[in-house]
Amino acid sequence: MVYNPTVPQEALDLIEYINKSPSPFHATFEATELLKKAGYQEIKERESWNNGVLKQNGKYYFTRNGSSIVAFAIGGQYKPGNGFSILGAHTDSPCLKLKPVSKKDKSSYLEVGCQTYGGGIWHTWFDRDLSVAGRVLVQHEDGTFKHTLVKVDRPLLRIPTLAIHLDRTANESFKFNKETQLAPILATEVKSALSGIEKQDGVESEANHHPLLIRILADELNVKPEQIRDFELALYDTQESTIGGACKEFIFSPRLDNLEMSYCSIAALIKSESLEKETNIRMVALFDHEEVGSLSAHGADSNLLPSTLQRLANTQVLGTPDVSSTAFEEAIHKSILVSADMAHAIHPNYSDKHEENHRPLMHKGTVIKINANQRYATTAVTTLVLKELAKKHDIPIQEFVVRNDSSCGSTIGPMLSAKLGLRTIDIGNPQLSMHSIREQSGVDDVKHAIQLLWAFFEEFPVLETKLIVD
C-alpha cells in the first residue's frame, strides 16, 4: 500500500493564494478578497477616520499604490494609549520587469527588454515558460484612468539557453550578460508580420512596446489598444505552485519569499476573531519594495506604518475616552512588531554554509532570526514573547544565526524598529532556493506559522504586562 499522507489545508490555501498572485498588485488584491470575506471594511487614507468611522470590535483595511496593504482589528476593550500587536511582511519578490521602452528586434526575433528587480538567481529564469502580470492604467470613456490587474494565463515569453554545442564550458561556468542575454523572446518577425497586427495611429503605448504585446494585453482586458495608457508588468513563471516530495511534504513554488509569510500573517489575523476582550489593535502591514531596500512611498522605509500608527493612536474610536496628547508615545511602548520574512533551511548539499548549532529544518517550525550586527531586530525580550507563546501552545520553533564568515541578509524589521522605537522580532519559515524562480518549503510550517501568529494576536497584550523591562 502506497503511503498517501494528508496535506494540511493551510498549505493548500497558501498555494491557491500564490497562484493568484504573480505580482505585488495581485498579492495585495487577493489579501483584500480574503479580508472582505472575513468582514473587514475598506477605508481610505485620503479620508477622515473621525466621527465614528472607527469602532471597538471594528475590522478595517486600506491599500496604498495597490501593492501595499494595512489591515487592523480594534479590540473591544481598546482605549487611547493601548498598544498595537503588529505583523509586518512584504508582497514583492525578485523578478524581471518590463522596461519603459521594451520593444527590441534582434536577429529576426521580437524580444522584450526587461530590468532585473531585486537579487534574483537569474540563471533560473532561463528555459522557463514565462508570461506577464501586473497592473495596467486603462483610460475609460468618462476620462478616468483606472488601475486594472492583468495576468496573461499562457506561456508568452522564453529566455532560451545557448546550446551546449556552441558553448562547451556551460556546465563548468554558466555566465551571461544581464543586459544582452537575459532578454525574453516574444515572437518571430515572420509570424508577427503574418498576424496582421501592426502599429496603429493613436495607440501611444505602441511607440514603446511591440504592437503584438499591446494587442494581447488589450484582448486580455477586453479593451481597445488605445485605452492602454501605461502599465507596470513583471514576468512570472506560468508553472503553478504545487505539493511535491515522496510524502507530499514540500511546496514547490515561485515567490515563497515572501508570499508565504504574507499569507500566514493575513490568515492569522482573520483567524483571531475574539475581539471582545482584546485591549490592543491587531494589525498586519504588507509592504512593497522590500527586495530593493524598501525606500519608496509604499515600502517599509516610508511613512506608511508610522503615519498609520500615529493616526490610529490619535483618532477618537467610537465609545472610548478622549485621546491624550501622549497617546501615541504610550502606545508604542506597549507594542511589538513581528517582522515575518522567510528563513534559510539547511541545504543537505551545502550544510557547511550553516553555523553548526543553528541549522533550521523544514517541518520543525518557524525560525527566530538573530544577528548581533542588527541585520535582524530580534532581542532577548522579543524572543521571550514568541518562545512563551510557542511553549504554551506546543508549537515548534527554531533559532538561526548566520556564520561569522558569511554575509547576512536583512528585513523590514531593523528599519521599522529604529524608525518607531518599537520592540521587534524577526521570524520566518525555513525554505530552500530563496530568490530562485522556483523555491521550496515545508507544508507543515505553514500551519505552524499561522498557529504561532494567531497566538501572538490573541495573547500578547496579557503577556506584555508581565514584561518588566523598560
N, C-alpha and C positions, 0 to 999 in steps of 0.2 A: 504494500500500500504506500503510495507516494505521500510524503508529508505535505500538507496543504494548510499552512497557518493562516489565521485571520489577520488581515491588515487593519490597524487601528483606523477608525473613521476619521480621526483628526488628520492623519496623513493623506487620506483620500480627498478630504476637503481642501487641504493645502494644495494638492496637485491641481484641483479644479481652479483654485484662485490663481495659481501661476500660469496655467494655460490660457486664462482670460486676460493676463496682464503682461503683454510683451513690451510695454513701455511704462514709465512712471505715471503718465496720464491715465493709462488703463488701470494700473495698480491702485491709484487714488480713486478712480471711479468705482472699481469693484469694492473697495473698502466702504464707500458711501452706500452702495447697494446693501451690503451686509448690515451696516448701521441702521439704515432706514427700516429694514425688516425687523430689527430689534427695537424699534420705537424711537430712534434718535431723530431729532428735529433739526433741519438745516437753518443756520443763522448766517449772517454776512458780517465780515469785518467792517464794511463801509457803513453799516447801520448801527444805531444806538442799541445797547443791551439793557438800558434802564427802563423804568416804567413798567415793571412786571414781566419783562421778556424772559428773564431767568428766574426759575423757581426751585425750591428744595425738591429733591427727587426727580428733577428735570434732566433730560438727556439730550445733548446737542452736538453738532459738528459744523465745521466750516472748512473750506478749501482755499488755498492760495495758489494762483497760477495753474490750477488744475492738476498740479503734480505734487503738492504737499497737502496734508490734512491734519487737523486737530479735532479730536473728539473728547468730550468730557461729560461726566455724570456728577451732579451735585447731590451730596448726601442729605438725607432727611433731617439730620441734626447739624448741618453745616451752619456756621455763622462767620462773619468777617474776622479775619485773623487766623482762622483754622488753616491747616496745611493742604498741600497738593501731593497726591500719590501719582507719579508720572512714569510712563513708559515712553522711551524715545527710540525710533528706528529710522530706516531710510528706504525710499522707494526706487532708487536708481541702482543700476548695475553697469559694469564696463560693457561697452558695445561700440559699434560703428554707427555714426550719424551722418546723414546726407549733408554735403556742403551746400552753402547758399547758391553756388553755381555748380550743379552736379553733372552737367552734360559733358561727356567725354567720348571721343571717337578714336579708336586705335585698331589698326590692322583689320579693318572691316568689321569690327565689333562695336556695339554700343555699350559703354561702361558708365557706371555711376560713381562719381567722386565722393569719397567719404572721409570724415575726420575720425580719428581714434578718440574715444571718450573713456577716461579712467585708465587704470593699469591692467588692461586685459591681457590674457595669454593669447596673443593674436594668431599664433600658428594654428590654434584650434579652430579658427574660423575658415580655414581652407577646406575645400571639398565638402561643405555643408549646404543643405538646401535652405536658402535664405529667402526672407520676404521683408516687407516694410510695415511699420506700425508707428502710430504717434497721433499727433493732432494736426488738423487742417483748419485754417481760417477760411470759412466759406461766406461769400457775400450773398445776401438774400435780397429779394425784390424791394423790401422796405428800407434798404440801405444799411442794414445792420451786418456786422461781421461776427459770425458765431464760431466758437471753439467746438470742433466736431471731431470725435475719435474715429480713427480708421485703422483697420487691421486686414491686410490682404492675406486671406487664408489659403494661399497656394504658393508653392515654390516659385520664386520670381527671379532670384539672383544666385550667382555662384562665383566663388573665388577658386579657380582650379589650380592645383599644384602643377609644377613642371614635371614632365615625365622623367623617370629615373634614367632613361637612355640619354637624356640631354643634360643631366646633372648627376654624375656618378657619386658625388660627395653628399648627396641629400641625407643619407642615413647617418653620416658622421656629424654633419653640422648643417641644419636646415636654417639658412639665413635668407632674409628678404628685406626689401626696402618698403617701408610702410606707406610711402607716398606713391611709388610707381608700380608696386607689385601686390598691393592689398586692395586693388580696385575690383569690385564685383562686375561680372558680365550680365547685362540685361537682355541683350538680343544680338542677332547678327544684322548687319546693314541690309542684306538681301531680304530677309524675312520682314524687317521693319518697313522696307520700301513696298513689299508686296501687300502688307497690311492696309495700305492706303491712308495710314494715319500720318499726316504732315502738319507742320506748324501752321496755325491759323491766326489770322489778324484778330487782335483784340484779346488774345489769351496771354496775359502778361507773364504767367509762370513758365510758358514755353520758351521764353527768351533765355532762361537759366537752366531748364531741365528738359530732358527728352520728351517730345510730344507724346510718345508711346506711354511713358510713365504717367504723365498727366492724365491721359485718357483712362488708364487703368484705375487711377485714384478717383476720377470723376464717375466712372461706372460703379465703383465700389460704394461711393457715397450717394449715387443716384442724383447727381447734379451735372450741370454743364461745365466743360473745362474752364470757361471764362469766369465761373464763380469761384474757382480756387485761386485765392489771392496770395497765400503763403502757407508754409507748413513747417513743422518740426518732426522729422521722421527718423526712426532708428531701424537698423537691420535687426532681425531676430531669426532664430533657428526654428523652422517650421516643425521639426520633430518635437512632439509634445512631451511633457513630463510624464513619468511612468514609475510604477513599482518594479523593482528588479531584485536580483540576487536569488540564489537557490532556495532560500527560505523566505522570500518576499520581504527581506529586511531592509532594503535600500530604496531611496528615492533617487532616481536618475533624472536630472532636470537642469534647465538653464535657470539663472537668476536666483538660486537659493540664497546667495548673498546679494540682497538681504530681504527678499520677499518672504523667506521662511519666518524670520523674526517679526517682520511687519504683520504677517498673518496671525502669528501667535499672539501678538500684542492686541490686535483688534478682537480676536476670538476670546481672549481673557477678559477684556473689558465688557464684551457682550454677555459673557457667562456670569460676571459678577453683578447679579441683578438685585441683590438685597441692599437697597439704599436707605431703608427706613431708619436704621440705627447708625448709619455712616456719618462721621463728622467731617471728613475731608471731601475735596473734589478729586475724583478719579479721572485721569487723563491719559490719552495716547496721542503722541505727536509723531507723524511720519514725514520726514523731510526729503526733499530732492537734493541732488548735487553733493552727497557725501563722498562719492568716489573721486571728486575733483577738488576736495578741500572745504566744501560747504559754504564758501563765501559767495552768496547770491541773495537775492531778495526773498527766496523761499527755501534757502538752506538753513542748516542748524546754526551757522555763524551769522544769521540775520537777526532781526528783532522779533521774529515770529513767536518764539516761545517766551522771551522776556516780556514783550508787549501783551501777550495773551494772559500771562500770569498776573501782571500788574493790573490789567483791565478787569480781570475777574475779582481780584482782591479788593478793588476799589468800586466795584459795581454793587448796587443795592439789590441783593437777591430777595425776591418777594417773601415776606414773612420773617426776615432776620433783623437783628438790631442794626442801628446806624453804623456806618463804616467809620472807623477811627482813622486818624491821619497816618498811623503807622501800621495799618492792616497788612500791607504788602510785606514789609520787613518782618513782621511777626510770622506771617505765613511761610516765608521762605525758610525760616529756621525750624519749622515743624515739618518740612517737606523732604522728599527724596526723589531722585531720578534714577531709574533703571535704564541704562543705555544698552539696548539689545541689538547686537550685531554678531554675525556668525563667527565661530571659532575654528581653530585648526585641529582636526582629529589627527592622531598619529598615523603616519603613512607607513605601511609594512615594508615598503621597498626603500624608504629613506628614514628609518627610525632614528638614525643618528642626528637628524635635524631637530629633534626634540630634547629638551632637558630631561635627564633620566628619571626625575621624580614627578614630572608634570607632563603626562602623556595621555591626553583625553581620548576616550574611546566612544564610538557610537553605541547607543542604547544605554549608556551609563549616566545620562542626564546632562542638563545644561551646564556650561562651563563658566566659572567666575574667572575673569581675566585680570591679571595683576601685573603692574610694571613700576619698578622703583623710580624710573625716569619720567613718570607721569604720561606715558603714552596711553595708559588707561587710568581712569579716575578712581578706581576702587581703593577703599581704605579698610582698615580693620573693623571700623564701626559699620560700614555699609555691608561688608562681608557677613558680619554677625547677623544682620537683619535677614538676609536670604538663607543663611545656614539654619537659623532658628525656625523659619517657615518650612524649609525642606525637611528638617528633623521632625517637626510636629506632624506633618502630613505624609511622612515616609516617601519623600520624593528624592530620587538620586540627584546628586550634584557633584561637580568636579572643579578642580582649580588648574590654572595654567599660567606659567611664566615662560618667556622666551629665553633661549640660551644667551649667555653673555657675549658670545661671539657671533650672534645673529642680529639682524635688524628686526625692528618691531613695527608693525602697522599701528594705526591709531583709529579712533572712532569719534563720534559726536560727543562722547562723554566728557573728555577734558575741557573742550571749548565751552560747553554749556555750564559745567561745574564752575569754571573760572568766571564766566560772564555773569552768573547769577549768585555765586557764593552758595551753591546748592550741593548738599551731600549726594554723591553719585556712586553707582557701581556699574561696571562694565561686565556684561554677560553675553553668551551666545551659544547656540547649539553647535556641536562638532561636525565638521564636514571635510571632505576631500575635494581636490581640484578647484579650489577657490579661484575665481576670476577666469576660469575656463568657460568656453561656450556651453559645456555640459559638466555639471557639478554632481556631487554625490553626498547624501546624508542618510541618517538612520530613521526609520519610520517611528520607532518608539519615542525618540526625543522630541517629536512634535507634541505628543501628548504630555510628556514630562514638562516641557516649557509652558504649555497652556495651564497646567495644574499649578506650577510654581508662580506664574504671574497672576493667576486667579487668587491664590492665597495671599499674594502681596496686596492686591486691591482690597480683599476682604479684611485683612488683619493688621496691616501696617499701622494705622492710627493708634491702636491699643499698644502694639509693640513699641511704638515711638515714645510713648510716655514712660517706658521702662529704661530708655537710654539716657543715663545721667552723664552726658558728655556735652560740653559746650565748645 
